[in-house]
Amino acid sequence: MIARLFGKVVEKGLDHAVLDVGGVGYKVFASVGTLASLPPPGGEAALRVHTHVAEAALDLYGFADALEEQVFHCLLGAPNIGCKKAIQMLSGLPAEEIVDAVRSEDAKRLAGAHGVGKKTAERLVVELKDRIGALSASVPVSSKKAPEPALENLLEQLMSGLVGLGFKIDQARGAAESTLEDLGEDELPVLLRDALRRLRRG
């Protein structure tokens, strides 16, 4: 079973990346936040990996850090939440926010994740409370945001993430500038999700 991959980034899509490890290309599905953390194609990266074996497929799911991986496994323990659904949720809400929402029993906040309705969010709060509470103490969890970079740096990071996902530089700049104009300074995954929504609509 594959638990970790280290290699060269060959391509980055909207929901996956391909890593070249010793001449073999591994397609790894990942959240928006993890994909944004990867370098552009040609750079090297390491990902923690969950291997999902089904009857007709073997899929890999990648994570940039231990907390996201642990939250992913917590989500899999809930009824009707499979690997793809869990990754979609982590794209809608970063792992830290999912943890905070469950611990504070904030179903409304959890319902902000992609494809999660009010009833599903309420059920997940109940189902996940014990699992989230049992997360390893070695993994820091905090709802406090890290110091925010200046808007100019955010613009560069946001554009880099969009270009890394395959968008042209002019598309990336337009979406990034519109996002920052409307949202101002915020966490990069939040801004990236907003910019992606704009590009998909456009």
Secondary structure as GFF3:
##gff-version 3
##sequence-region A 1 202
A	DSSP	beta_strand	4	12	.	.	.	ID=ss1
A	DSSP	beta_strand	16	21	.	.	.	ID=ss2
A	DSSP	beta_strand	24	29	.	.	.	ID=ss3
A	DSSP	alpha_helix	32	37	.	.	.	ID=ss4
A	DSSP	beta_strand	44	53	.	.	.	ID=ss5
A	DSSP	beta_strand	58	63	.	.	.	ID=ss6
A	DSSP	alpha_helix	66	76	.	.	.	ID=ss7
A	DSSP	alpha_helix	83	92	.	.	.	ID=ss8
A	DSSP	alpha_helix	95	103	.	.	.	ID=ss9
A	DSSP	alpha_helix	107	110	.	.	.	ID=ss10
A	DSSP	alpha_helix	118	133	.	.	.	ID=ss11
A	DSSP	alpha_helix	151	164	.	.	.	ID=ss12
A	DSSP	alpha_helix	169	183	.	.	.	ID=ss13
A	DSSP	alpha_helix	188	201	.	.	.	ID=ss14
###
